[in-house]
Amino acid sequence: MAFPDDVLTDDEDVVLHLHPHWGSLVLPAISVVVALGLTTLGVFFVPDGFLREAVQYLVLALGLAAIGYFGVAPWLRWITTHYVITTERLMIREGVVTRTGRDIPLVWLRDVSYDQSLIDRLTNSGTLSIDSDGERGRTVLTHVPRVEDVHATLYEAAEAADIRRRSGG
Protein backbone atom coordinates (compact mmCIF):
# COMPACT_ATOMS: atom_id res chain seq x y z
CA MET A 1 0.00 0.00 0.00
CA ALA A 2 1.59 3.27 -1.11
CA PHE A 3 1.97 6.21 1.21
CA PRO A 4 -0.30 9.13 0.22
CA ASP A 5 1.72 12.12 -0.97
CA ASP A 6 -1.26 14.43 -0.39
CA VAL A 7 -0.42 14.62 3.35
CA LEU A 8 2.79 16.51 2.57
CA THR A 9 3.00 20.29 2.60
CA ASP A 10 3.99 22.16 -0.56
CA ASP A 11 7.66 22.52 0.37
CA GLU A 12 8.02 19.12 2.06
CA ASP A 13 9.81 16.18 0.44
CA VAL A 14 10.07 12.53 1.45
CA VAL A 15 13.60 11.66 2.51
CA LEU A 16 12.97 8.03 3.49
CA HIS A 17 9.91 5.77 3.44
CA LEU A 18 10.01 2.40 5.20
CA HIS A 19 7.89 -0.48 6.37
CA PRO A 20 8.98 -2.60 9.33
CA HIS A 21 11.71 -5.12 8.49
CA TRP A 22 10.56 -8.26 6.61
CA GLY A 23 11.98 -10.31 9.48
CA SER A 24 8.91 -9.39 11.52
CA LEU A 25 6.95 -11.65 9.15
CA VAL A 26 9.04 -14.80 9.71
CA LEU A 27 7.03 -16.09 12.69
CA PRO A 28 3.68 -15.38 10.97
CA ALA A 29 4.91 -17.29 7.89
CA ILE A 30 5.96 -20.25 10.03
CA SER A 31 2.58 -20.08 11.79
CA VAL A 32 0.78 -20.32 8.44
CA VAL A 33 2.80 -23.40 7.44
CA VAL A 34 2.11 -25.06 10.80
CA ALA A 35 -1.61 -24.19 10.62
CA LEU A 36 -1.83 -25.58 7.07
CA GLY A 37 -0.10 -28.79 8.13
CA LEU A 38 -2.26 -29.29 11.21
CA THR A 39 -5.43 -28.49 9.28
CA THR A 40 -4.50 -30.99 6.57
CA LEU A 41 -3.77 -33.67 9.14
CA GLY A 42 -6.95 -32.85 11.02
CA VAL A 43 -9.17 -33.03 7.94
CA PHE A 44 -7.74 -36.27 6.56
CA PHE A 45 -7.42 -38.18 9.82
CA VAL A 46 -10.88 -37.60 11.28
CA PRO A 47 -12.22 -41.08 12.18
CA ASP A 48 -15.18 -42.47 10.28
CA GLY A 49 -18.54 -41.91 11.81
CA PHE A 50 -21.73 -40.05 11.35
CA LEU A 51 -20.15 -36.70 12.45
CA ARG A 52 -17.05 -37.05 10.26
CA GLU A 53 -18.03 -34.39 7.73
CA ALA A 54 -19.08 -31.91 10.44
CA VAL A 55 -15.78 -32.39 12.29
CA GLN A 56 -13.84 -31.95 9.05
CA TYR A 57 -15.61 -28.64 8.38
CA LEU A 58 -14.93 -27.56 11.96
CA VAL A 59 -11.22 -28.39 11.63
CA LEU A 60 -11.10 -26.57 8.29
CA ALA A 61 -12.81 -23.49 9.77
CA LEU A 62 -10.44 -23.45 12.75
CA GLY A 63 -7.45 -23.83 10.43
CA LEU A 64 -8.58 -20.95 8.22
CA ALA A 65 -9.20 -18.80 11.30
CA ALA A 66 -5.68 -19.58 12.57
CA ILE A 67 -4.18 -18.71 9.18
CA GLY A 68 -6.08 -15.42 9.15
CA TYR A 69 -5.18 -14.50 12.73
CA PHE A 70 -1.55 -15.64 12.78
CA GLY A 71 -0.63 -15.04 9.11
CA VAL A 72 -2.85 -12.63 7.23
CA ALA A 73 -3.42 -10.11 10.05
CA PRO A 74 0.31 -9.58 10.79
CA TRP A 75 0.98 -9.20 7.06
CA LEU A 76 -1.79 -6.58 6.78
CA ARG A 77 -0.37 -4.74 9.80
CA TRP A 78 3.08 -4.85 8.21
CA ILE A 79 1.97 -3.53 4.83
CA THR A 80 -0.09 -0.71 6.38
CA THR A 81 2.68 0.46 8.73
CA HIS A 82 4.71 3.34 7.35
CA TYR A 83 7.73 5.10 8.82
CA VAL A 84 8.28 8.23 6.73
CA ILE A 85 11.01 10.80 7.23
CA THR A 86 10.41 14.04 5.36
CA THR A 87 12.33 17.28 5.27
CA GLU A 88 10.05 18.59 8.06
CA ARG A 89 8.83 15.68 10.21
CA LEU A 90 8.80 12.02 11.07
CA MET A 91 5.45 10.46 10.22
CA ILE A 92 4.29 7.13 11.64
CA ARG A 93 1.13 5.58 10.23
CA GLU A 94 -0.25 2.25 11.44
CA GLY A 95 -3.46 0.25 11.29
CA VAL A 96 -5.62 -1.81 9.02
CA VAL A 97 -9.18 -0.90 9.98
CA THR A 98 -8.50 1.78 12.57
CA ARG A 99 -5.65 4.01 11.44
CA THR A 100 -3.39 5.81 13.87
CA GLY A 101 -0.84 8.41 13.02
CA ARG A 102 1.80 10.41 14.75
CA ASP A 103 3.81 13.28 13.34
CA ILE A 104 6.92 14.51 15.11
CA PRO A 105 8.42 17.73 13.77
CA LEU A 106 12.15 17.21 13.24
CA VAL A 107 12.94 20.36 15.22
CA TRP A 108 11.33 18.69 18.29
CA LEU A 109 13.74 15.75 18.30
CA ARG A 110 15.94 15.67 21.40
CA ASP A 111 17.56 12.25 21.17
CA VAL A 112 17.55 9.45 18.60
CA SER A 113 19.15 6.12 19.51
CA TYR A 114 19.02 2.54 18.30
CA ASP A 115 19.46 -0.94 19.71
CA GLN A 116 20.40 -4.10 17.85
CA SER A 117 20.46 -7.62 19.21
CA LEU A 118 22.67 -10.24 17.56
CA ILE A 119 19.76 -11.40 15.39
CA ASP A 120 18.97 -7.78 14.51
CA ARG A 121 22.58 -7.29 13.41
CA LEU A 122 22.42 -10.41 11.25
CA THR A 123 19.21 -9.23 9.58
CA ASN A 124 20.30 -5.57 9.45
CA SER A 125 17.38 -4.28 11.52
CA GLY A 126 16.81 -2.94 15.02
CA THR A 127 14.82 -0.77 17.40
CA LEU A 128 14.83 3.00 17.02
CA SER A 129 14.07 5.12 20.11
CA ILE A 130 13.10 8.74 19.56
CA ASP A 131 12.81 11.30 22.37
CA SER A 132 10.96 14.45 21.42
CA ASP A 133 9.47 17.54 22.99
CA GLY A 134 5.73 17.43 23.50
CA GLU A 135 3.24 15.41 25.51
CA ARG A 136 4.08 11.92 24.27
CA GLY A 137 7.84 12.07 24.77
CA ARG A 138 9.50 8.80 23.70
CA THR A 139 8.52 6.84 20.61
CA VAL A 140 9.91 3.36 20.02
CA LEU A 141 9.88 1.85 16.52
CA THR A 142 10.64 -1.86 16.37
CA HIS A 143 11.85 -3.94 13.42
CA VAL A 144 13.30 -0.93 11.61
CA PRO A 145 15.25 -2.04 8.52
CA ARG A 146 18.79 -0.66 8.15
CA VAL A 147 18.39 0.97 11.56
CA GLU A 148 21.89 2.51 11.56
CA ASP A 149 21.22 4.23 8.22
CA VAL A 150 17.77 5.37 9.38
CA HIS A 151 19.33 6.73 12.56
CA ALA A 152 21.90 8.73 10.57
CA THR A 153 19.30 9.94 8.05
CA LEU A 154 16.94 11.08 10.81
CA TYR A 155 19.78 12.92 12.56
CA GLU A 156 20.87 14.64 9.33
CA ALA A 157 17.28 15.60 8.44
CA ALA A 158 16.76 17.04 11.95
CA GLU A 159 19.96 19.06 11.69
CA ALA A 160 18.94 20.40 8.27
CA ALA A 161 15.45 21.30 9.56
CA ASP A 162 16.99 23.12 12.55
CA ILE A 163 19.31 25.09 10.25
CA ARG A 164 16.34 26.04 8.02
CA ARG A 165 14.33 27.09 11.09
CA ARG A 166 17.14 29.26 12.46
CA SER A 167 17.82 30.90 9.10
CA GLY A 168 14.14 31.66 8.59
CA GLY A 169 13.84 29.60 5.41
Buried (B, 14 or more C-beta within 10 A) or exposed (E): EEBEEEEBEEEBEEBBEBBBBEBBBEEBBEBBEBBBEBBEEBBEEBEEEEEEEEBBEBBBEBBBEBBEEBBEEBBBBBEBBBBBBBBBBBBBBBEEEEEEEBBBBBBBBEEBEBEBEEEBEEBBBBBBBBBBEEEEEEBEBBBBBBBBEBBEBBEEBBEBBEEBEEEEE
